[in-house]
Amino acid sequence: MSSAFAALRNLFLRPWLLAALAASASAILLLIASIGLAMHQVQQSEREQMNAKGERFLERLEQIFGQLREGVDQLQAQPLRGCSPQMLAALQQVGFNNRFVFEAAYIDGETRCSNRLGEHSTEPVRPPDIQGPTYSYWLNTSTEPNDNLAALMLGRGHFRISTSRGHLSDVVDLPPGGSLLVVLDNGMRAVPVLGPAQAWPPTPDWSLDVANSMWELPDHLIYRMPTKSPDYQLVLITPRASLPLKMNGVIWLLFPGSLLLAWCIGWLVLQLVRQRQSMSSELQGALRRGELQVLYQPILELNSRRCVGAEALVRWRHPDGTLTSPDLFIPLAENTGQIRQITDFVLQRVLEQLGQLLRANPQLYISINLAACDVMVPRIGRVAARLLALHHVAASQIAFEVTERGLIDVVVARDNLQALRSVGHQVLIDDFGTGYCSLAYLQTLPVDCLKIDKAFIDALGHDAASSGVAPHIIRMAHALQLRVIAEGIEYEDQALLLNSEGVNYGQGWLFAHPLSARQFAELVTRGRRRGPRRIDDEA
């Protein structure tokens, strides 16, 4: 299993492969997202166009029905009957006065006359589609696609007034297959006014009582227009066959843009992987060339200001004197597995540089940071045992610092830390309060000391929300009978306040900057406080 994982890991460390995978995945995701967005925009545009058409139709229909009612009321109110010249003049006058009146006619048995001189008036032979108390309505009185034929007819008494199909179709051109329907019989029957007949009802759950005016079906859009009459509803229905055609044009715009952006993402991934591998190779070379060095941050007793130990810090100094921040190369080393070599290097360098000092001062200790990979396996214990035996240094003088974030599996970590502690090593929790280690877990871990993160030390004496964290950690550590080390002390009042809170140990620039091995040995052997010194001041 491990060999398969290693082969897979090596495969994915190839820059071109990673770049190609990133570009391919980006292209697919971008195309899917772009097509989805384009479809949403096309559908939104389609809905807006449908709403606009429906509103224009409704406005025109209200005007038409208003004029038809006004005309037929005017004819019904006048006393003339029969087809006298005066009646023809009255019918013609109604046609002249109302823009949307196509034909005004008088019908009484065999007696017929119309304002359309010389033309036979149109009378539907079927019963009215809508029979109201005052008016009768005939819908789609002619199915021929001719704008100069009647489409709607209104009747009252012996008078009939109709409008032509052209008066409706000049507002909005219906697409092929689209229809303007009048829905009757409580939504169970639909009569086309414009366009072909449609299958009705469109869906099994169709109802005139629904609140939404727009219905979206896979192949049709249905727009329901409210009317003042409870006897009928107006419905505009159009096919959605235009959607794929619109999408074809949009895709041709999205396709090259998505590919170009995916290529840019692949190129960036390639550069990042190469840079990462380049730094990884440089780090490996730095280990071989001895460019890594170990400095020591003294840990002092706050009461006496006596040095009791130090934290070993690794620095990468290039031949030209420039430094690479540990924040850059330590995470890289953890991800590539090189952190184990660095930890072994630090442990070996500490014992080589300070072995004599540690043997001469049995109470002095040096703490070394452990990465998560070394917390989860017992490897470092064997390495430390071999080096300690070689340099004749007691295990109690080498402490190991672990962070809360390094405790991935608390049960496994507890067993490995207990193995280190059982041979005499001290175990410290570094940057306590910044991770996720609960009190319940802390009680079960084999720990000797908590180190309070600098962020909480800086908040002491201020009104910041985190100003009470440090005192809380101190009280918790005392309850668990653990020692406390405050990190990042820069001012005397911080040291005094911490000491008054029961913190016995601290480290920070107030006491000393990171020191070389020779400077740290001088600090211990002379037994005096060292003034602040930067690493650039080393001899």
C-alpha positions in Angstrom: 0.0 0.0 0.0 2.8 2.4 0.9 4.6 1.6 -2.4 1.4 2.4 -4.3 1.0 5.6 -2.4 4.6 6.6 -3.1 4.2 5.8 -6.8 1.0 7.9 -6.9 2.8 10.7 -5.0 5.7 10.7 -7.5 3.3 10.7 -10.4 1.5 13.8 -9.1 4.8 15.6 -8.4 5.5 15.8 -12.1 4.9 19.5 -13.0 3.6 18.9 -16.5 1.1 16.3 -15.4 -0.2 18.4 -12.6 -0.4 21.4 -14.9 -2.3 19.4 -17.5 -4.7 18.0 -14.9 -5.3 21.5 -13.5 -5.9 22.9 -17.0 -8.3 20.1 -17.9 -10.2 20.3 -14.7 -10.4 24.0 -15.0 -11.6 23.9 -18.6 -14.3 21.4 -17.7 -15.5 23.3 -14.7 -15.3 26.7 -16.5 -17.3 25.3 -19.5 -19.9 23.8 -17.2 -20.2 27.0 -15.2 -20.2 29.2 -18.3 -22.8 27.1 -20.0 -24.9 27.0 -16.9 -24.7 30.8 -16.6 -25.4 31.3 -20.3 -28.4 29.0 -20.1 -29.7 30.9 -17.1 -29.2 34.2 -18.9 -30.9 32.9 -22.1 -33.8 31.6 -20.1 -34.0 34.8 -18.1 -34.0 36.8 -21.4 -36.7 34.4 -22.7 -38.9 34.9 -19.7 -38.5 38.7 -19.9 -39.4 38.6 -23.6 -42.4 36.5 -22.8 -43.5 38.8 -20.1 -43.1 41.8 -22.4 -45.2 40.0 -25.2 -47.8 39.0 -22.7 -48.2 42.6 -21.4 -48.4 44.0 -24.9 -51.0 41.5 -25.9 -53.0 42.1 -22.7 -52.9 45.9 -23.2 -54.1 45.5 -26.9 -56.8 43.1 -25.9 -58.2 45.4 -23.3 -58.2 48.2 -25.9 -59.9 46.0 -28.5 -62.6 44.6 -26.1 -63.2 48.1 -24.9 -63.9 49.4 -28.4 -66.0 46.4 -29.3 -68.2 46.8 -26.3 -68.5 50.5 -26.8 -69.4 50.0 -30.5 -72.0 47.3 -29.9 -73.5 49.3 -27.0 -73.8 52.4 -29.3 -75.6 50.4 -32.0 -77.9 48.6 -29.5 -78.9 52.0 -28.0 -79.9 53.6 -31.3 -83.5 53.0 -32.5 -82.7 51.8 -36.1 -83.3 48.2 -37.0 -83.2 46.5 -40.4 -80.8 47.2 -43.3 -81.8 50.7 -44.2 -79.4 53.3 -45.6 -79.4 54.9 -42.2 -78.4 51.6 -40.6 -75.5 51.2 -43.0 -74.4 54.7 -42.2 -74.6 53.9 -38.5 -72.5 50.7 -39.0 -70.0 52.6 -41.0 -69.8 55.4 -38.4 -68.9 52.8 -35.7 -66.2 51.4 -37.9 -64.8 54.9 -38.5 -64.9 55.9 -34.9 -63.2 52.8 -33.5 -59.7 51.9 -34.8 -59.9 48.2 -33.8 -63.4 47.5 -35.3 -62.9 45.5 -38.5 -66.6 44.8 -39.2 -69.9 46.0 -37.7 -72.9 44.1 -38.8 -76.7 43.8 -38.3 -78.1 40.3 -38.5 -81.8 39.4 -38.1 -82.7 36.1 -39.7 -82.1 36.5 -43.4 -81.6 40.2 -43.1 -77.9 41.1 -43.1 -75.9 44.2 -43.6 -72.4 45.3 -42.8 -70.1 48.3 -42.9 -67.9 46.2 -45.3 -69.8 47.3 -48.4 -70.1 44.7 -51.1 -68.7 42.0 -48.8 -70.7 39.3 -47.1 -70.7 39.7 -43.4 -69.3 36.9 -41.2 -71.6 35.1 -38.8 -70.3 32.1 -37.0 -72.7 29.2 -37.3 -71.6 27.7 -33.9 -73.0 28.9 -30.6 -71.0 31.6 -28.8 -67.9 30.5 -27.0 -68.7 32.7 -24.0 -72.3 33.6 -23.3 -72.6 36.4 -20.8 -75.7 38.1 -19.5 -75.1 41.0 -21.9 -72.6 40.0 -24.5 -71.8 37.0 -26.5 -68.2 36.2 -27.5 -67.0 34.2 -30.6 -63.3 33.3 -30.6 -61.2 32.4 -33.6 -64.1 32.9 -36.1 -61.7 32.2 -39.0 -58.8 29.7 -39.0 -57.4 31.0 -42.2 -53.9 32.8 -41.8 -55.2 36.0 -43.1 -54.8 39.3 -41.2 -57.9 40.7 -42.9 -60.3 38.1 -41.5 -62.2 38.3 -38.3 -60.6 36.8 -35.2 -62.8 37.9 -32.4 -66.5 38.8 -32.5 -68.7 40.4 -29.9 -72.5 40.3 -30.1 -75.4 42.0 -28.4 -78.9 41.6 -29.7 -78.9 41.6 -33.5 -75.5 43.4 -33.7 -72.1 41.8 -34.3 -68.8 43.7 -34.1 -65.5 41.9 -34.8 -61.8 42.7 -35.0 -59.3 41.3 -37.4 -56.4 39.0 -36.8 -54.1 41.8 -38.0 -55.1 44.0 -35.0 -53.7 41.4 -32.7 -50.7 40.2 -34.6 -49.3 43.7 -35.2 -48.4 44.0 -31.5 -46.2 40.9 -31.2 -45.1 38.4 -33.8 -45.7 34.9 -32.5 -43.0 32.4 -33.2 -43.8 29.4 -35.2 -46.0 27.1 -33.1 -46.9 29.8 -30.7 -50.6 30.6 -29.8 -52.7 33.1 -28.0 -55.5 31.1 -26.2 -58.6 31.9 -24.4 -59.1 29.4 -21.6 -62.7 28.5 -20.7 -64.7 26.1 -18.6 -62.6 26.7 -15.5 -59.4 26.0 -17.3 -60.4 22.8 -19.0 -60.9 24.1 -22.6 -58.7 26.4 -24.6 -59.7 28.2 -27.9 -56.9 29.6 -30.0 -57.3 33.3 -31.0 -54.0 33.4 -32.8 -51.9 30.4 -33.9 -52.6 26.7 -33.9 -54.6 24.7 -31.3 -52.6 23.4 -28.4 -52.9 20.3 -26.3 -54.8 21.3 -23.3 -54.4 21.2 -20.3 -50.6 21.6 -20.7 -49.9 19.7 -17.5 -52.0 17.4 -15.3 -51.7 19.9 -12.4 -52.7 22.9 -14.4 -54.9 25.3 -12.5 -56.1 28.8 -13.0 -55.8 29.5 -9.3 -52.0 29.4 -9.2 -50.3 32.6 -8.2 -47.4 32.5 -10.6 -48.1 33.9 -14.1 -45.2 32.2 -15.9 -45.0 28.4 -16.3 -41.8 26.9 -17.6 -42.1 23.5 -19.3 -39.3 21.6 -21.0 -40.6 22.5 -24.4 -42.9 25.4 -23.9 -43.3 28.7 -22.0 -46.8 29.5 -20.8 -47.7 33.1 -19.7 -51.1 33.5 -18.0 -52.6 36.9 -18.3 -55.2 38.0 -15.6 -58.5 39.3 -16.9 -61.3 41.1 -15.2 -63.8 38.4 -16.1 -64.0 35.2 -14.1 -65.3 33.3 -17.1 -62.1 33.2 -19.1 -58.3 33.6 -18.9 -55.9 34.6 -21.6 -52.8 32.4 -22.1 -49.8 33.0 -24.3 -47.9 29.8 -25.1 -44.7 29.6 -27.2 -42.2 26.8 -27.9 -38.7 26.8 -26.5 -37.1 25.5 -29.7 -35.1 28.7 -30.0 -33.1 27.9 -26.8 -30.6 25.4 -28.3 -30.1 27.8 -31.3 -29.2 30.6 -29.0 -27.0 28.4 -26.9 -25.0 27.3 -29.9 -23.9 30.9 -30.5 -23.1 31.5 -26.9 -21.0 28.3 -26.7 -18.8 29.5 -29.5 -18.1 32.6 -27.5 -17.6 30.7 -24.2 -15.4 27.9 -25.5 -12.3 29.9 -26.5 -12.6 32.0 -23.4 -12.8 29.0 -21.1 -9.8 27.3 -22.8 -7.7 30.4 -22.6 -8.5 30.8 -18.9 -7.8 27.1 -18.3 -4.5 27.4 -20.1 -3.6 30.3 -17.8 -4.5 28.3 -14.7 -2.4 25.3 -16.0 0.5 27.6 -16.6 0.3 29.1 -13.1 0.1 25.6 -11.6 3.2 24.6 -13.6 5.1 27.6 -12.3 4.1 27.0 -8.7 5.0 23.4 -8.9 8.4 24.2 -10.5 9.0 26.9 -7.9 8.1 24.5 -5.1 10.3 21.8 -6.5 13.1 24.3 -7.0 12.9 25.4 -3.4 12.7 21.8 -2.3 15.9 21.0 -4.3 17.5 24.1 -2.9 16.6 23.0 0.6 18.1 19.6 0.0 21.3 21.3 -1.2 21.3 23.6 1.8 21.4 20.6 4.1 24.3 19.1 2.2 26.2 22.4 2.0 25.7 23.3 5.7 23.7 26.4 5.0 21.2 25.6 7.8 22.3 26.8 11.2 20.9 26.5 14.7 20.4 29.4 17.0 19.2 29.4 20.6 16.4 31.5 22.2 17.2 31.5 25.9 14.6 30.6 28.5 15.0 32.4 31.8 13.5 32.2 35.2 11.5 35.4 35.7 12.4 35.9 39.4 16.2 35.5 39.2 16.7 36.0 35.4 18.8 32.9 35.5 19.0 31.0 32.2 17.5 27.5 32.6 17.5 26.4 28.9 16.9 27.4 25.4 14.7 26.7 22.4 16.7 25.5 19.3 15.7 27.5 16.2 16.8 26.6 12.7 17.7 29.3 10.2 18.6 29.1 6.5 21.4 31.5 5.7 22.5 31.6 2.0 26.1 32.1 1.0 25.4 35.7 0.1 24.2 36.4 3.7 20.5 36.5 3.0 18.0 34.6 5.1 15.0 32.5 4.0 12.2 32.8 6.6 11.3 29.6 8.4 7.7 30.4 7.6 8.6 29.6 4.0 10.8 26.5 4.1 9.5 24.7 7.2 6.0 24.2 5.8 7.6 23.1 2.5 9.8 20.7 4.4 6.8 19.3 6.2 4.9 18.7 3.0 7.9 17.1 1.2 9.0 15.0 4.1 12.4 16.8 4.4 11.4 18.0 7.9 12.7 14.7 9.3 16.2 15.4 8.0 16.0 19.0 9.4 14.9 17.7 12.9 17.7 15.1 12.9 20.2 17.9 11.8 19.0 20.2 14.6 19.3 17.4 17.2 22.7 16.4 16.0 23.9 20.1 15.8 22.6 20.9 19.3 24.6 18.0 20.8 27.7 18.7 18.8 27.7 22.4 19.8 26.4 22.2 23.3 27.2 18.7 24.4 30.0 19.8 26.7 27.9 22.7 28.1 25.0 20.3 28.9 27.2 17.8 30.6 28.7 20.5 32.8 25.2 21.8 33.7 22.9 18.9 34.3 19.9 21.2 35.0 20.2 22.9 31.7 18.0 21.7 28.8 17.4 22.5 25.1 14.0 22.1 23.5 13.6 21.0 19.9 10.4 21.4 17.8 8.8 18.3 16.4 6.7 18.2 13.3 3.4 16.3 13.1 5.0 13.5 11.2 7.5 12.8 14.1 4.7 13.1 16.7 2.7 10.3 15.0 5.6 7.8 14.7 8.2 6.6 17.3 11.2 7.4 15.0 12.6 10.4 16.8 13.0 8.5 20.0 15.4 6.0 18.4 17.4 8.9 16.8 17.6 10.8 20.0 18.7 7.7 22.0 21.6 7.0 19.6 22.9 10.6 19.6 22.5 11.1 23.4 24.5 7.9 24.0 27.2 9.1 21.5 27.5 12.5 23.3 26.9 11.3 26.8 24.1 13.7 27.5 21.1 12.8 29.7 17.7 12.5 28.0 16.2 15.0 30.5 18.3 17.7 29.0 16.6 17.4 25.6 13.0 18.5 25.5 10.6 18.2 22.6 8.0 20.8 21.7 4.8 19.9 19.8 2.0 22.1 18.7 -1.7 21.5 19.2 -2.1 21.4 15.4 0.5 18.6 15.3 -1.7 16.3 17.4 -3.7 14.9 14.5 -4.5 11.6 16.2 -4.5 12.3 20.0 -4.4 8.6 20.9 -1.4 7.8 18.7 0.4 11.0 19.7 -0.2 10.2 23.4 1.5 6.8 23.1 4.5 8.2 21.2 4.9 11.2 23.6 4.6 8.9 26.6 7.4 6.7 25.1 9.7 9.9 24.9 8.7 10.9 28.4 9.3 7.5 29.9 13.0 7.6 28.9 13.4 11.1 30.5 12.6 13.6 27.8 10.4 16.6 28.7 7.4 17.3 26.5 6.2 20.9 25.9 3.0 22.1 24.2 4.1 25.0 22.0 1.8 28.0 21.0 -0.9 26.8 23.4 -4.3 28.4 22.8 -3.9 28.7 19.0 -5.0 25.2 18.2 -7.8 22.8 19.0 -6.5 20.9 22.0 -9.4 20.6 24.5 -8.9 20.4 28.2 -10.2 16.8 28.1 -7.4 15.8 25.7 -4.8 17.9 27.6 -5.5 16.0 30.8 -4.6 12.7 29.1 -1.5 13.9 27.3 2.0 13.2 28.9 3.0 16.9 29.1 5.4 18.8 31.4 4.9 22.4 30.3 2.7 24.8 28.4 4.1 27.6 26.3 1.7 30.6 25.9 1.7 32.0 22.4 3.1 35.5 21.9 -0.3 36.9 20.7 -1.8 36.4 24.1 1.2 37.9 25.9 0.9 41.0 23.7 -2.8 41.4 24.7 -2.0 41.5 28.4 -2.9 44.9 30.0 -5.0 45.9 27.0 -8.7 45.9 26.3 -8.4 43.3 23.6 -10.9 40.4 23.6 -7.9 38.0 24.0 -6.4 39.8 27.0 -8.0 37.2 29.4 -6.7 34.1 27.6 -3.2 34.1 29.1 -4.5 34.2 32.8 -6.9 31.5 32.0 -4.2 29.3 30.5 -2.0 29.9 33.5 -4.7 28.9 36.0 -5.5 25.8 33.9 -1.8 24.8 33.8 -1.5 25.2 37.6 -4.5 23.1 38.1 -2.9 20.4 36.1 0.4 20.9 37.8 2.2 21.9 34.6 5.0 24.5 34.3 4.3 27.6 32.1 6.7 29.4 29.8 5.6 32.7 28.3 6.8 33.4 24.7 7.6 36.7 23.1 8.2 38.9 26.2 9.4 42.3 24.9 8.7 44.6 27.8 9.6 44.7 31.5 6.0 45.3 32.6 5.0 42.1 30.8 7.6 40.1 32.7 6.4 41.6 36.0 2.8 41.0 35.3 3.4 37.4 34.2 5.5 36.7 37.3 2.7 38.1 39.5 0.3 35.8 37.7 2.4 32.8 38.7 4.5 32.3 35.5 8.0 31.3 36.4 9.7 31.1 33.0 9.8 33.3 29.9 11.6 33.9 26.7 11.7 36.9 24.3 13.6 39.8 23.1 13.5 41.5 26.5 16.1 38.9 27.6 17.9 38.1 24.4 17.5 37.6 20.7 18.3 34.2 19.2 22.0 33.5 20.0 24.7 31.4 18.4 26.1 28.4 20.4 29.1 30.4 21.6 27.0 33.4 22.7 24.5 31.1 24.5 27.4 29.2 26.3 28.8 32.6 27.4 25.3 33.5 28.8 25.1 30.3 30.8 28.7 30.1 32.1 28.9 33.7 33.1 25.5 33.4 34.8 24.4 36.9 33.9 21.6 38.5 31.8 22.5 38.9 28.2 21.6 42.2 26.5 19.5 42.2 23.4 21.5 41.0 20.4 20.2 40.3 16.8 21.4 37.3 14.9 23.1 39.7 12.4 25.5 40.7 15.3 26.9 37.2 15.7 30.7 36.9 15.7 
